[in-house]
C-alpha cells in the first residue's frame, strides 16, 4: 500500500482517477512526488505478473479545528491534503492462465498446483483428478499412466509412449514422432497445468483428437528460497523433494530434486525414481525475456503382467505368471530434456515467442522373454506471433504459429533374455533391429474478432506436413517411407450474454498420425518353418502401412458462475476416420497376437461437466463441494465384424465428487468418491471389468501466512478390489482374458512440507 498526500487536486479528479490503469497510476503519482518513472524500476515483480485492477482511494486527513471561539463546522479545505491509496492485487499464475484460456471457444481448464499439493502427489494420476473428460489411471504406482481425453489413445496400454495428445512443458512440446515419453512428468515442481480438450489446443499446434496438456514449471518468482517436502505411507511408499528458487535483479532460478520409492501393492510392482527440474530466467528489459529449462529423470518399474477379472476380484496382489519369475521390469535409465523459450514484446499490442528443445530418452524393457532396448533422440521448435488490433471499431486478436518436432535418432533392438523359451539359445542373442524416423510440422493461423458486443467469432486453419520411416535391418531388410500434407480447419464462436455466463461452440478438424513405432507393429511376422533363425518366429518382419487418423468434431458448451456456483458443461461429437486401434488379421491370429491398424468408421461423443459450489461460508470458513462427470460413448458405425459395438477400454460413465472444508485457522479436510461404470474388455463386448466405487479422505493443516503444511490421506477406505486399467483384447468369445491391472487397496499416506525465504 502506497499513500501519497495531494493538496492540489479536487475530489472530482479523484473520482475520475479511479479508472486509471495500474501503470498510469504509478507514473502520475511518481511525478506528483517529484520522482521520475524510473524510480519504480526497483520493484522486482514484473508488471505482467500483476493484475491490472489497482484500486485508488482518496480520504481526507484529520481536519484542522477552528481556533475561533465561534463553533464553526465548516473545515478549511485549501490546505488539507488528501491521500491516494494505491493497492495492487496479485493474480495467481493459475488465475492468469484461466483468464488467457477464456478467449478459446471451447472446453479448457487449469489445475492449480497449490490445491493439488494438499494431498499425496505420487504420479500424474493424482494431479489430473477432477478434470472432466480426462481419464488418467496409474497401475502399480508407476509413471506410465493410462491416459485418454475424448477417447485418444484408448488402444495404448500402460508403460508406452502416450498417443493422441500433445503434451508440453512451458509451451514446448515433449511429444515426439514416437508419441510422448512419460517419465519426465513429475507432478512436483509445477505452478499449474493447462488442460485443453480436443481441438481447443489449436493455438498450441495441438491437432490431435485428445487435445493438449501443458505443464507449467515453477520459477524463481513463485518459489520459496528453500523448501522441503516428504510423503510416506502404505506399500512401502516414500517420496522426498528439495527445491529452491529466487530472484536476483534481472535473473531468477528454480531447482527441484525429487526421489521416490514404492514396494508395491501388487507383487512385482516395485517402483523407484529420481529426477531434477531446473529453469533459469533472465529479463533483459520490460520487453525481452528468456528462460532455459533442464529436466532429468530415471525410473524403474516392475511389470506384473495383466490379470483376468476373477483374479482381480479374488486376489489383486498377485502377478501374472511368468513375469514374476522372470523379474520383469521397465527402466528409463536417464532421460534428459533441454529447452529454452524467449519472449519479445514488440509493442503493447504484439509479441513473439520462440523456443526449442532437445530430448534423449533411452528405454530398457525387460518384460517378456525377449528384451527391447530403445533409443530416442529428438528436437522440437515453436514460434508464435500474437497481436491485438481494433479493426473498424471491432477488437481482433490474431495468432500465427509454427510447431515442429523430429527424430534425430530412433531405433529398437530385441534380444533373448529367457533362453529356455528360445530353445536354449544364449541370452543376449540379437533377434531383430529396427530404425525409425519421423517429423511433424504444423503451420497454424487463428483470428478472434468481436463482431458484435460480447460476440466473438473464431476462424482458423493449419497445414500439417507428416513424414514417417520404418526400416527393419535385421535379420532381413524391409523399408517403409510415407508422407502426407493435410489441411486442418476450425471455426467457432463465443458469446457472453452477461458477466456471469459464457456460451461457446466450434466445428474443428483433427489429425493424428501413427507413432513411428506403430508401423513396425502393423506388419507381417517371421515364420519359424521358413526362416533359419527360428527364434525370430512371432516377431514382426515387415512394417505395415497405416493411414493418419482424422476426425471432424462439433462442440457446444457453457461456463458460468452464479450464487456461489461455478460450472462448465460441454457436449462434443466426433466423426472419426481411420481410427488407430488394435486389430486382428489372419496372420496375427496365427501368431496369437493383435496388431495396430486403422479401424472402420467410428464415432466419439460425450458430455464433460464440472461444478464447484460453496455450500456454507461463515467467519472466514468455507464448506464446498466440487464434482466432475464424464460421459463417453465411443462406438463403431458399421463395422463388418463388430457392427455398432462400443469401443472397449474406457468407462462410459466416470464421476468424481469431493466435499471440502477449509478453516480460517488453516485446518482443512475432505472426503471424496470416485465412481466408474463397467468397462468393456474385448472388442466383441462379451467381457467386462466390473463397475466400482472408491472412497478417500484427506485431513491437513496449513499454517496461515507460513509455508508449512502437514496432511494425512486415507485411500480406498473400503479396500475395494477393482480394475483401474483395461487394455482390451480382440475377441473374448465368452472367455476371460488377461487384460486388466488392479488399483491399489486401502492405504494411509502422510506428508509434510516446509518452506522459508
C-alpha positions in Angstrom: 0.0 0.0 0.0 1.4 3.4 -1.1 0.0 6.6 0.5 0.6 9.8 -1.4 -0.6 13.2 0.1 -2.0 15.5 -2.5 -3.2 19.1 -1.8 -3.9 20.5 -5.2 -6.4 18.0 -6.8 -10.1 18.2 -6.5 -12.4 15.4 -5.4 -13.7 15.3 -8.9 -10.3 14.4 -10.2 -10.1 11.6 -7.6 -13.3 10.1 -8.8 -12.1 10.1 -12.4 -8.7 8.8 -11.5 -10.2 5.5 -10.2 -10.3 4.5 -13.8 -6.5 4.9 -14.4 -4.6 1.7 -15.1 -2.0 0.4 -12.7 0.9 1.6 -14.8 -0.6 5.1 -15.4 -1.3 5.5 -11.7 2.2 4.7 -10.7 3.6 7.1 -13.3 1.3 10.0 -12.4 2.0 9.5 -8.7 5.7 9.5 -9.2 5.6 12.8 -11.0 3.4 14.3 -8.2 6.1 13.3 -5.7 8.9 14.8 -7.9 10.3 11.4 -9.0 10.8 10.1 -12.4 9.1 6.9 -13.5 12.5 5.2 -13.3 12.1 5.3 -9.5 9.7 2.4 -9.7 12.1 0.2 -11.6 13.3 -1.4 -8.4 10.1 -3.3 -7.9 11.2 -6.9 -8.5 7.7 -8.0 -9.6 7.2 -7.6 -13.3 4.1 -5.7 -14.4 2.8 -8.6 -16.4 2.7 -10.6 -13.1 0.2 -8.2 -11.6 -3.5 -8.0 -12.2 -4.3 -4.5 -13.7 -7.0 -3.8 -11.2 -5.3 -1.4 -8.8 -7.7 0.5 -6.6 -7.3 4.2 -5.8 -8.9 5.5 -2.6 -9.0 9.2 -1.5 -9.5 10.1 2.1 -9.2 13.5 3.8 -6.6 13.8 6.6 -7.7 15.0 10.1 -9.5 18.3 9.8 -8.0 21.3 11.5 -10.2 22.7 14.2 -11.1 26.3 14.2 -9.2 28.5 16.7 -12.1 30.8 16.9 -14.4 30.7 19.9 -17.3 30.5 17.5 -18.3 26.9 16.8 -17.8 26.9 13.0 -18.3 23.4 11.5 -17.0 24.3 8.1 -13.5 22.9 7.7 -10.8 24.8 5.9 -10.1 22.8 2.7 -7.4 24.9 1.0 -4.6 23.5 3.0 -5.9 20.0 3.8 -4.1 17.2 1.9 -5.8 14.1 0.6 -4.3 10.7 0.2 -4.2 8.5 -2.8 -4.0 4.8 -1.7 -2.6 2.6 -4.5 -3.1 -1.1 -3.8 -2.1 -4.0 -6.1 -3.8 -7.3 -6.2 -1.6 -10.1 -7.4 -3.3 -12.8 -9.5 -2.1 -16.3 -9.0 -0.3 -17.9 -12.0 -3.2 -20.3 -12.4 -5.7 -17.4 -12.4 -3.7 -15.6 -15.1 -3.7 -18.8 -17.2 -7.5 -19.2 -16.8 -8.0 -15.6 -18.0 -5.9 -16.2 -21.0 -7.6 -19.5 -22.0 -11.0 -17.9 -21.6 -10.7 -16.5 -25.1 -10.8 -20.0 -26.6 -14.3 -21.0 -27.8 -14.2 -24.5 -26.3 -13.6 -26.6 -23.2 -10.4 -25.8 -21.2 -9.4 -25.9 -17.6 -6.5 -25.1 -15.3 -5.2 -27.2 -12.5 -3.7 -25.1 -9.7 -0.7 -27.0 -8.2 -1.3 -25.3 -4.8 -4.6 -27.2 -4.5 -3.1 -30.5 -5.6 -0.3 -30.2 -3.0 -2.8 -30.5 -0.2 -2.6 -34.3 -0.6 -0.4 -37.1 -2.0 1.4 -36.4 -5.3 2.9 -39.7 -6.3 2.0 -39.8 -10.1 0.2 -37.6 -12.5 -3.0 -39.6 -11.9 -3.1 -37.7 -8.6 -2.6 -34.3 -10.3 -5.1 -34.9 -13.1 -8.1 -35.9 -10.9 -11.4 -33.9 -11.0 -10.9 -33.0 -14.7 -14.0 -33.8 -16.7 -13.1 -35.6 -19.9 -9.7 -36.7 -18.6 -9.4 -40.4 -17.8 -6.0 -40.9 -16.0 -5.2 -44.0 -14.0 -1.9 -45.4 -12.6 -1.2 -49.0 -12.3 1.2 -50.3 -9.7 2.3 -46.8 -8.8 4.2 -46.4 -12.0 4.6 -43.3 -14.2 3.2 -45.0 -17.3 -0.4 -43.8 -16.9 -3.4 -45.0 -18.9 -4.5 -41.5 -20.0 -7.1 -40.6 -22.5 -9.0 -37.5 -23.4 -12.1 -37.8 -25.6 -11.0 -41.4 -26.5 -7.5 -40.6 -27.5 -5.0 -43.4 -27.3 -7.5 -46.0 -26.0 -5.7 -48.8 -27.7 -2.4 -48.0 -26.0 -1.7 -49.7 -22.7 0.4 -48.6 -19.7 4.2 -48.0 -19.9 4.0 -47.0 -23.5 4.7 -43.6 -25.1 1.4 -41.8 -24.9 -0.7 -41.4 -28.0 -3.4 -38.9 -29.2 -2.3 -35.9 -27.1 0.2 -33.1 -27.4 2.0 -32.9 -24.1 4.2 -29.9 -23.3 6.4 -28.2 -20.7 6.0 -24.4 -20.6 4.7 -24.3 -24.2 7.4 -26.5 -25.6 6.4 -30.0 -26.9 7.5 -33.1 -25.1 5.6 -35.1 -27.7 7.7 -36.6 -30.5 7.0 -38.6 -33.7 7.1 -41.7 -31.4 4.4 -40.2 -29.1 5.1 -38.8 -25.6 7.7 -40.3 -23.2 6.0 -40.3 -19.8 8.9 -40.4 -17.3 9.6 -36.6 -17.2 6.1 -35.7 -15.9 6.9 -35.5 -12.2 3.9 -33.7 -10.6 6.0 -31.8 -8.0 7.7 -28.5 -9.1 4.7 -27.2 -11.2 2.8 -24.0 -10.9 -0.2 -25.2 -12.8 -1.3 -27.4 -15.7 -3.4 -26.3 -18.6 -6.0 -28.9 -19.9 -7.1 -28.1 -23.5 -9.6 -30.8 -24.6 -9.9 -31.8 -28.2 -9.4 -29.2 -30.9 -9.2 -26.4 -28.3 -5.5 -27.0 -28.3 -5.3 -25.4 -31.7 -3.4 -22.3 -30.6 -0.5 -24.5 -29.4 -0.5 -26.5 -32.6 -2.2 -29.4 -30.9 -4.2 -31.1 -33.7 -4.7 -34.5 -32.2 -8.1 -35.9 -31.1 -7.4 -35.6 -27.4 -6.0 -32.0 -27.4 -3.1 -31.0 -25.2 -1.8 -30.8 -21.6 0.7 -28.0 -20.9 2.7 -28.4 -17.6 4.0 -25.0 -16.5 7.0 -25.0 -14.2 7.7 -23.1 -11.0 10.1 -20.1 -11.4 12.1 -18.0 -9.0 9.2 -15.5 -8.9 6.9 -18.1 -7.4 9.0 -20.4 -5.3 10.3 -20.2 -1.7 14.0 -19.7 -1.3 14.2 -23.1 0.4 11.6 -25.8 0.5 11.4 -29.5 1.6 8.6 -31.9 1.2 8.2 -35.6 2.2 5.4 -38.1 1.7 5.3 -41.7 3.1 2.8 -44.4 3.7 1.4 -47.8 2.7 3.0 -50.2 0.3 6.5 -49.0 1.3 5.9 -45.6 -0.3 8.3 -42.7 0.4 8.9 -39.6 -1.7 11.2 -36.6 -1.0 11.6 -33.2 -2.6 14.1 -30.5 -2.1 13.8 -27.2 -4.0 15.0 -23.7 -4.1 14.0 -20.6 -6.1 14.9 -16.9 -6.0 15.3 -13.6 -7.9 18.5 -11.6 -8.2 17.9 -8.5 -10.1 17.1 -9.5 -13.7 17.9 -13.1 -13.1 15.8 -15.8 -11.4 16.2 -19.5 -10.9 14.3 -22.6 -9.7 15.8 -26.0 -8.8 13.9 -29.1 -7.7 15.2 -32.6 -6.9 12.8 -35.5 -6.2 13.4 -39.1 -5.2 10.7 -41.8 -4.6 10.4 -45.5 -3.8 7.4 -47.8 -3.5 7.5 -51.5 -2.7 4.1 -52.0 -4.3 0.6 -53.1 -3.6 0.7 -55.8 -6.3 3.5 -58.3 -6.5 6.4 -57.3 -8.8 5.3 -53.6 -8.9 8.3 -52.1 -7.1 8.9 -48.6 -8.4 11.7 -46.1 -7.9 12.6 -42.7 -9.5 15.0 -39.8 -9.2 14.6 -36.5 -11.0 15.8 -32.9 -11.5 13.7 -30.0 -12.7 15.5 -26.7 -13.2 15.0 -23.5 -15.0 16.8 -20.1 -15.2 15.3 -16.9 -16.4 16.7 -13.5 -17.4 14.8 -10.3 -18.2 16.8 -8.0 -20.5 14.2 -5.3 -20.1 10.5 -4.8 -19.9 10.0 -6.3 -23.4 12.6 -9.1 -23.8 13.0 -12.1 -21.5 14.3 -15.6 -21.9 14.2 -18.9 -19.9 16.3 -22.1 -20.1 15.0 -25.4 -18.9 16.7 -28.7 -17.9 14.9 -31.9 -16.7 16.4 -35.2 -15.9 14.7 -38.4 -14.6 15.4 -42.0 -14.2 12.8 -44.6 -13.3 12.5 -48.3 -12.7 9.1 -50.1 -12.6 8.3 -53.7 -12.0 6.0 -55.4 -14.5 3.3 -57.8 -13.1 1.6 -58.5 -16.4 -2.2 -58.4 -16.7 -4.9 -60.3 -14.8 -8.3 -61.6 -15.5 -11.5 -60.2 -13.9 -11.8 -63.1 -11.4 -8.1 -62.8 -10.5 -8.5 -59.2 -9.6 -11.7 -59.8 -7.6 -10.2 -62.7 -5.6 -6.6 -61.6 -5.2 -5.5 -58.4 -6.9 -2.0 -58.6 -5.3 -0.9 -61.5 -7.5 1.3 -61.0 -10.5 0.7 -62.9 -13.7 3.0 -65.9 -14.4 5.7 -66.0 -15.7 6.5 -62.3 -15.2 7.3 -62.6 -11.5 9.7 -65.5 -12.2 11.4 -63.5 -14.9 11.7 -60.4 -12.7 10.1 -58.4 -15.5 10.6 -54.6 -15.3 11.0 -51.5 -17.4 13.8 -49.0 -16.9 14.2 -45.4 -18.1 18.0 -45.2 -17.3 18.2 -41.4 -17.6 16.0 -39.2 -19.8 17.4 -35.7 -20.5 15.4 -32.7 -21.6 17.0 -29.3 -22.6 14.8 -26.4 -23.7 14.6 -22.6 -23.9 11.8 -20.1 -24.6 12.3 -16.4 -25.4 9.5 -13.7 -25.4 9.8 -10.4 -27.2 7.1 -7.8 -26.7 7.3 -5.8 -29.9 4.8 -3.2 -28.5 1.7 -3.0 -26.3 -0.2 -4.9 -29.0 2.0 -7.7 -30.2 4.6 -10.2 -29.1 6.8 -13.0 -30.5 7.6 -16.3 -28.6 10.2 -18.7 -30.0 12.0 -21.7 -28.5 13.1 -25.2 -28.9 14.2 -28.4 -27.1 16.3 -31.5 -27.3 15.4 -34.8 -25.7 17.4 -38.0 -25.2 15.1 -40.8 -23.9 16.7 -44.3 -23.7 14.5 -47.2 -22.7 15.3 -50.7 -21.4 12.3 -53.0 -21.4 13.0 -56.4 -19.7 9.4 -57.6 -19.5 8.9 -60.6 -21.7 11.2 -63.5 -22.8 13.0 -61.0 -25.1 14.3 -57.6 -24.2 13.6 -54.4 -26.0 16.3 -51.7 -26.0 15.2 -48.4 -27.5 17.0 -45.1 -28.2 15.2 -41.9 -29.0 16.8 -38.5 -29.6 14.6 -35.7 -30.9 14.5 -32.0 -31.4 11.5 -29.6 -31.5 10.8 -25.9 -32.1 8.0 -23.4 -31.7 7.3 -19.9 -33.0 4.2 -17.9 -32.1 3.3 -14.4 -33.1 0.4 -12.7 -31.4 -1.1 -9.3 -31.9 -4.2 -7.4 -30.8 -5.9 -4.9 -33.1 -9.1 -2.8 -33.5 -10.4 -3.2 -37.0 -13.3 -0.9 -38.0 -14.2 -0.5 -34.3 -14.0 -4.2 -33.5 -11.5 -5.9 -31.3 -9.4 -8.5 -33.2 -6.8 -11.0 -31.9 -4.6 -12.8 -34.4 -2.0 -15.6 -33.9 0.4 -17.3 -36.3 2.4 -20.3 -35.1 4.7 -23.0 -36.1 5.2 -26.3 -34.2 7.8 -28.8 -35.4 9.4 -32.0 -33.9 11.6 -34.6 -35.5 13.5 -37.7 -34.7 17.3 -37.4 -34.8 18.0 -41.0 -33.8 15.4 -43.7 -33.2 16.0 -47.4 -33.0 14.9 -50.7 -31.3 16.8 -53.9 -30.7 15.3 -57.1 -29.5 17.5 -59.7 -27.7 16.9 -63.0 -25.9 16.6 -62.8 -22.1 14.9 -66.1 -21.3 16.9 -68.8 -23.1 14.6 -71.6 -22.1 11.9 -70.1 -24.2 14.2 -69.9 -27.3 15.4 -73.5 -27.3 18.5 -72.8 -25.2 19.9 -70.0 -27.4 22.3 -67.8 -25.5 20.9 -64.8 -23.6 21.7 -61.6 -25.5 21.3 -63.1 -28.9 20.0 -60.4 -31.3 16.6 -61.2 -32.7 15.7 -58.0 -34.5 16.9 -54.5 -35.2 14.7 -51.7 -36.4 15.3 -48.0 -37.2 12.6 -45.4 -37.1 12.3 -41.8 -38.4 9.7 -39.1 -38.4 8.9 -35.4 -38.5 5.8 -33.4 -38.0 5.4 -29.7 -39.0 2.3 -27.6 -38.2 1.7 -24.1 -39.5 -1.4 -22.6 -37.9 -3.2 -19.3 -38.1 -6.1 -18.1 -36.0 -8.2 -15.0 -35.6 -10.7 -14.0 -33.0 -12.9 -10.9 -33.8 -15.6 -9.3 -31.7 -18.2 -8.9 -34.5 -20.8 -7.6 -32.0 -20.9 -6.6 -28.4 -19.6 -9.7 -26.4 -19.9 -11.9 -29.5 -16.6 -13.3 -30.8 -16.1 -15.4 -33.9 -13.1 -17.6 -34.5 -11.6 -18.7 -37.8 -8.5 -20.8 -38.0 -6.7 -23.1 -40.3 -3.5 -25.2 -40.2 -1.2 -27.0 -42.6 0.4 -30.2 -41.4 3.4 -32.0 -43.1 3.9 -35.5 -41.8 6.7 -37.9 -42.7 7.5 -41.4 -41.3 10.1 -44.1 -42.0 10.5 -47.7 -40.6 13.4 -49.8 -41.5 13.9 -53.4 -40.4 17.6 -54.0 -40.8 18.0 -57.5 -39.1 17.6 -60.4 -39.7 16.2 -59.3 -43.0 15.7 -55.9 -44.7 12.4 -54.1 -45.1 12.0 -50.3 -45.6 8.8 -48.2 -45.5 8.5 -44.5 -46.2 5.3 -42.5 -46.1 4.3 -38.8 -46.0 1.3 -36.6 -46.2 0.1 -32.9 -46.5 -3.0 -32.1 -44.6 -5.3 -29.0 -44.1 -7.0 -28.6 -40.7 -9.7 -26.0 -40.5 -11.5 -24.7 -37.4 -14.4 -22.2 -36.7 -16.1 -21.2 -33.5 -18.0 -18.6 -31.6 -18.0 -17.3 -28.0 -20.9 -15.2 -26.6 -21.1 -13.6 -23.2 -24.8 -12.6 -22.6 -23.9 -11.2 -19.2 -21.0 -11.1 -16.8 -21.9 -14.5 -15.3 -22.4 -16.7 -18.4 -20.4 -17.7 -21.5 -21.7 -19.8 -24.3 -19.3 -21.3 -26.9 -19.2 -23.7 -29.8 -16.9 -24.8 -32.6 -16.5 -27.2 -35.5 -13.0 -28.5 -36.0 -10.9 -31.0 -37.8 -8.2 -33.1 -36.0 -5.3 -35.1 -37.3 -3.4 -37.9 -35.5 -0.6 -39.6 -37.4 0.5 -43.0 -36.2 3.5 -43.1 -33.8 6.6 -44.1 -35.8 6.9 -47.4 -34.0 3.3 -48.3 -34.8 4.3 -49.1 -38.4 6.6 -51.9 -37.3 3.8 -53.4 -35.2 1.4 -53.4 -38.1 3.3 -55.7 -40.5 3.9 -59.4 -41.2 5.5 -62.0 -38.9 8.5 -64.3 -39.2 7.6 -67.9 -39.8 9.7 -70.4 -37.9 9.2 -73.1 -40.5 10.5 -70.9 -43.3 13.2 -68.8 -41.7 16.5 -70.2 -40.5 16.5 -68.3 -37.2 13.6 -69.9 -35.5 13.9 -67.7 -32.5 12.6 -64.8 -34.6 9.2 -66.5 -35.0 6.4 -64.3 -33.8 8.4 -61.1 -34.3 7.3 -58.6 -36.9 9.3 -59.0 -40.1 8.0 -56.0 -42.1 6.4 -52.7 -41.5 2.7 -52.3 -42.3 1.1 -49.2 -43.9 -1.1 -47.1 -41.7 -3.2 -44.1 -42.5 -3.5 -40.9 -40.5 -6.4 -40.8 -38.1 -8.7 -37.8 -38.8 -11.9 -36.5 -37.2 -14.5 -33.8 -37.6 -15.7 -32.6 -34.2 -18.7 -30.5 -33.3 -18.7 -29.0 -29.7 -21.0 -26.7 -27.8 -20.9 -25.7 -24.2 -21.1 -23.1 -21.5 -19.3 -21.9 -18.4 -20.9 -19.8 -15.7 -20.8 -18.6 -12.1 -24.0 -17.8 -10.2 -24.9 -17.8 -6.5 -21.6 -19.3 -5.2 -21.7 -21.9 -8.0 -19.1 -22.2 -10.8 -19.8 -24.7 -13.5 -18.9 -25.8 -17.0 -20.7 -28.2 -19.4 -19.7 -29.2 -22.9 -21.0 -31.7 -25.4 -18.9 -33.0 -28.3 -19.5 -35.3 -31.3 -16.6 -36.6 -33.4 -16.9 -38.5 -36.6 -13.6 -40.4 -36.8 -12.0 -41.9 -39.8 -9.1 -44.5 -39.8 -9.1 -44.6 -36.0 -5.8 -46.2 -34.8 -6.9 -49.3 -32.8 -5.8 -52.8 -32.1 -7.0 -55.1 -34.9 -6.5 -58.8 -35.8 -5.7 -60.2 -39.1 -5.5 -63.9 -40.1 -1.7 -63.7 -39.9 -1.7 -62.1 -36.5 -4.3 -64.6 -35.3 -2.0 -67.4 -36.3 0.8 -65.7 -34.3 -1.6 -65.4 -31.3 -1.5 -61.6 -31.1 -3.1 -58.5 -32.5 -1.5 -55.6 -34.3 -2.0 -51.8 -34.8 -4.3 -50.9 -37.7 -6.9 -48.5 -39.0 -10.5 -49.3 -37.9 -13.6 -48.8 -40.0 -15.5 -45.5 -39.3 -16.1 -44.8 -35.7 -17.9 -42.2 -33.6 -17.0 -40.5 -30.4 -19.4 -38.4 -28.4 -19.6 -37.3 -24.8 -20.5 -34.8 -22.1 -17.9 -33.1 -19.8 -19.3 -31.4 -16.7 -17.9 -29.8 -13.6 -19.5 -28.0 -10.7 -17.9 -26.1 -7.8 -20.3 -25.0 -5.1 -19.8 -23.1 -1.8 -22.3 -24.9 0.5 -21.6 -22.8 3.6 -19.4 -19.8 4.5 -19.0 -18.3 7.9 -16.4 -16.3 9.7 -13.7 -17.0 7.1 -14.5 -20.7 7.0 -15.8 -22.5 3.9 -17.6 -25.8 3.2 -17.5 -26.5 -0.5 -18.4 -29.2 -3.0 -16.7 -30.0 -6.3 -17.8 -32.5 -8.8 -16.6 -33.7 -12.2 -18.6 -36.0 -14.5 -17.7 -37.6 -17.8 -20.0 -39.4 -20.2 -18.2 -41.2 -23.1 -19.9 -43.0 -25.9 -17.4 -44.4 -28.4 -18.5 -46.9 -31.0 -18.2 -48.4 -34.5 -20.6 -47.1 -37.1 -20.9 -50.0 -39.5 -18.1 -52.4 -38.8 -18.2 -55.7 -40.8 -17.2 -57.7 -37.6 -18.4 -55.7 -34.7 -21.4 -53.8 -36.1 -22.3 -50.9 -33.8 -20.4 -52.1 -30.8 -19.0 -49.7 -28.3 -15.2 -49.3 -28.3 -13.8 -51.0 -25.2 -11.2 -49.9 -22.6 -12.9 -46.7 -21.3 -15.8 -46.4 -18.8 -19.0 -45.0 -20.2 -19.7 -43.0 -17.0 -17.0 -41.7 -14.7 -17.7 -39.4 -11.7 -15.6 -37.7 -9.0 -17.0 -35.7 -6.1 -15.5 -34.1 -3.1 -16.8 -32.3 0.0 -14.0 -29.9 1.2 -13.8 -27.9 4.5 -11.3 -25.0 4.7 -11.0 -23.4 8.1 -9.7 -19.9 8.7 -7.1 -21.2 11.2 -5.5 -23.4 8.5 -7.2 -26.7 9.1 -8.7 -28.5 6.1 -10.5 -31.8 5.5 -12.1 -33.5 2.5 -14.0 -36.7 1.6 -14.2 -37.8 -2.0 -15.7 -40.5 -4.1 -14.7 -42.0 -7.5 -17.3 -43.9 -9.4 -16.8 -45.8 -12.6 -19.3 -47.8 -14.7 -18.2 -51.2 -16.1 -15.6 -51.2 -18.8 -15.5 -53.3 -21.9 -12.5 -55.6 -22.0 -12.8 -57.0 -25.5 -13.9 -55.6 -28.9 -16.8 -58.1 -29.2 -18.1 -56.6 -25.9 -18.7 -60.0 -24.2 -16.2 -59.4 -21.4 -16.2 -56.6 -18.9 -14.4 -55.2 -15.9 -17.0 -54.5 -13.2 -18.1 -51.1 -12.0 -16.7 -49.7 -8.8 -16.9 -47.1 -6.1 -13.8 -45.8 -4.3 -13.8 -43.5 -1.3 -11.0 -41.4 0.0 -10.4 -38.9 2.8 -7.8 -36.2 3.5 -7.0 -34.1 6.6 -4.4 -31.4 6.9 -3.2 -28.2 8.4 -1.6 -25.3 6.7 0.0 -22.6 8.9 -1.6 -19.2 8.0 0.9 -16.9 6.2 3.7 -19.5 6.6 4.9 -22.1 4.1 4.3 -25.0 6.4 1.8 -27.8 5.8 1.0 -31.4 7.0 -1.6 -33.8 5.9 -2.8 -37.4 6.2 -4.7 -39.2 3.4 -6.8 -42.4 3.5 -7.2 -44.0 0.1 -9.7 -46.7 -0.9 -11.4 -46.7 2.5 -13.5 -49.8 1.7 -10.5 -51.8 0.4 -12.4 -52.3 -2.9 -10.9 -54.8 -5.4 -11.3 -53.2 -8.8 -9.6 -53.0 -12.2 -8.1 -49.5 -12.6 -6.9 -50.1 -16.1 -8.2 -52.2 -19.0 -6.3 -52.7 -22.2 -8.8 -54.6 -24.3 -8.3 -57.9 -26.1 -9.7 -58.5 -29.5 -12.3 -61.2 -29.0 -13.2 -62.8 -25.7 -15.8 -65.3 -27.1 -17.0 -66.0 -23.6 -13.5 -66.4 -22.1 -11.8 -64.3 -19.5 -8.8 -62.5 -21.0 -5.8 -61.3 -19.0 -6.2 -57.6 -19.9 -6.7 -55.9 -16.6 -4.5 -54.3 -13.9 -5.7 -53.6 -10.4 -6.0 -50.4 -8.5 -4.5 -50.1 -5.0 -6.2 -51.4 -1.9 -6.6 -49.5 1.3 -3.7 -47.2 2.1 -2.7 -44.5 4.5 -0.3 -41.7 3.5 1.2 -38.8 5.4 3.1 -35.7 4.2 4.7 -32.6 5.4 6.1 -29.5 3.6 8.3 -26.8 5.0 9.4 -23.7 3.1 11.0 -20.4 4.0 12.7 -17.4 2.4 
